[in-house]
Amino acid sequence: MEQPIFGIVASDIVYAEAVAIENSNWVRANDINALLQLNQATAFFHLSSELLLGSAIETTLPLFIHSAVTPLEEILIKGPVCRINAWPGFFERKIWEISGNISSAHKNTAAKLGKELIKVADKPGLVSARIISMIINEAYFAFEQKVSTREEIDTALKLGTNYPMGPFEWSRKIGLSEIMRLLEKLSLEDARYTPAPLLKTEGIEK
């Protein structure tokens, strides 16, 4: 039986996570317009960066968009579009958080890739990205206040919570600029998410 083809726009890191999925067949494109012109594809994945479109575009095939920060209502795409978090380390997970109008085609695509879908509200941060960004932010506050070193904070969190990574390890894998963008978006409605000064400084520098 011929494998379905999935079109993808992704960074090298996330693309490597995609091709590592067993029994998957990917065709890589450079941008959203080239992606939607892949006629042989049965589903599309735009995972490289959050879309900031100047004008609306439309798709008839299922489209998964990486958007840890921006809700679907702010993204100008018409058709069967759903939003996931594809930060490095998240796309390879067994379970994807997803928001939007989840069609049977989205469910079938996820099943073919061996993924489970959990529907969450179409809010900035979804669920796990919101929590991890807050943990990273608190770790930066603790480090600024000389509570402990970065390495010790990472170790303490992993031992205390059984997380696979500590907050500073997560920040390096995901990218501080991504964490900062989400925190700044969340802080517009809740001051608890205001980025720690050092996180903001290091995020801008990088």
N, C-alpha and C positions, 0 to 999 in steps of 0.2 A: 504494500500500500504506500502510495506516494505521500511524503511528509508535507504538511502545510508550510507555506512560506510566510515569514513575518518580516515586515519592513521595520527598520529601526534607525533612529538618530540617537547617538549616545557618545559619551566620552569613552576614551580607551578603557578606563577602569570598569565602567558599567557594561560596555560592550563585551569585555572579557567575562563578566558574570553571566551575560546572556548566552554566549556561545558555549559556556560550560554546562548549560542545562541539557540533560540527555534528550535525544530524539528531537532536537529543535533545529530549524533551518532558517537562518537570518540573511537578509539582504540589507546592507548598510547604505544610508543616504546621508547627504550633507546638511540638509535643512528640511523644514516642514513642507515646503512646496515640492521638493524632489521626492520626499517620502510619499506624499499623497498621489504621486504619479507612477508608483510601482504597481503596475497592473497585475503582476503575478502574485502579489501578496494577498493574504486572507485577513490580515489584521495589521494595524500600525502601532508603533511605540515611539513616542517622542520623549526621550529621556535625558537629553544632553543638558538642557537648561530650561528655566521657566520661560514660557512663551510670552512675549510682549509684542502683540501684533498691531500693525497700523490699520489694518482693515480685516473684516471678517472673511474667513474661508470656510469651506464646507467639505465634509466627508460622508460617504455612504457606508464605509466599512468601519468596524469597531476600532476606535482609537484610544490608546492609553497614554495619558500625558503625565510626565513627572511635574508635580507642582506641590512642593512642601509648603509654599507660602501663599500662593494666590488661589482664591476660590474660583470655581468654574464660571460663575456669573461675571467675572472680570476678564475672562479669556474669550476672545471673539472667534469661536469655532462652532459651526452648526453641524448637527448630526449626532451619531452615537458615540459620544465622548465621555470618558471617565478619567478621573484623576487619581494618581497613586503617588507614593513617595519613593523615588528611585535614587536617593542619596547613596553613595558607595556603601556597600554592605547591606542595603535594604532590599534591592531588587532580587538578590540571590536567596532571600528567605523563602521558607515554605508558604508562609501566609502573607498576603498583600492586603493592606488597608486600601479601601477604594471608596470613592464618592462619585455621585452623579447618577445618571439614568442607566443602571446596569442592565444591559440587554442579554438575551440568551447567547448572542455571539460573543460577548465579553466573557461570560461564564464558560463557554465552550473553549475559547482560546486559553483561558487560565487553566482549565482542566488538561488540555493538550500539553501544557508546559509543566504539569504536575503541581500547580499552585492552588491554594485555597483563598477565597475572597471573603473579607469581612467588611461589610458596609459601615461607613462612619459618616458623620455629618460633614458637609462641605464647608469646613471652617479652616482658617489658617493653621497649619501644623498638623492637621488630621489628629492623630492621637499620639503615636510613639515619637514623632518628630518634635511635637510640642513638649513632651515630657523630657526627652533627651536634651533638648536645647536649654530647658530650665535647669537640669542637673549640671550641664556644662557651665551655665552662667553662675550657679551657686558655687561651683568649684573655683571659678575665677575670683569670686568675692572672697572665698576662704584663703586662697593663695595670696591675694592682695593684703589681707589682714594678717599674714604671716602665721596662719594656723598650722600649715605644714608645707612640704615641698610638693611639686606637681606629681612626682613619682609616688610619694607616700599617699597622696589623695587618691591616685589611680588604684593603688594596691588596697587601700581601705575600702573603697567602694566595691571592688571586685570581691573581696573577702566577705564584706558585710551583706551584699545583695546577690552575689553569684552572677553579676553581670559579666558578659564576655570581655568587655573593655571598660577601662576607667574613663572619666570625663575628658581628660586631656588627650587620651588615646583616641577617643571618639572625635574630638575636635580636629585632630590632625587628619583622620581618615575622611571625614565629611568635608572639612574646609571651614575655617573660621568665618569667612565672608558669608557662607550659606547660613551658618548659625546666627550670625549677626542680623542678616536680612529678616529671618523669621522672628527673632526676638523684637526687632524694631516694629515689625508689623503687629505682633501681639501686644506690644506695649502701648499701641494707640488706644486700646480699649482697657488695658489692665497694666498699671504701673509696676506690678510685681515682675513683669518681663523686661523691664528696662535693662539693657546690656550693662554688665560691669565695665567700669572705665578701662581696665586693662584689656578685656576681651575686645572692646571696641577699637582700642588703639592697635592691637595686634591684628585684628581683622582688616582694618584699613591698610595697614602696612603690607599685608600679604595680598 
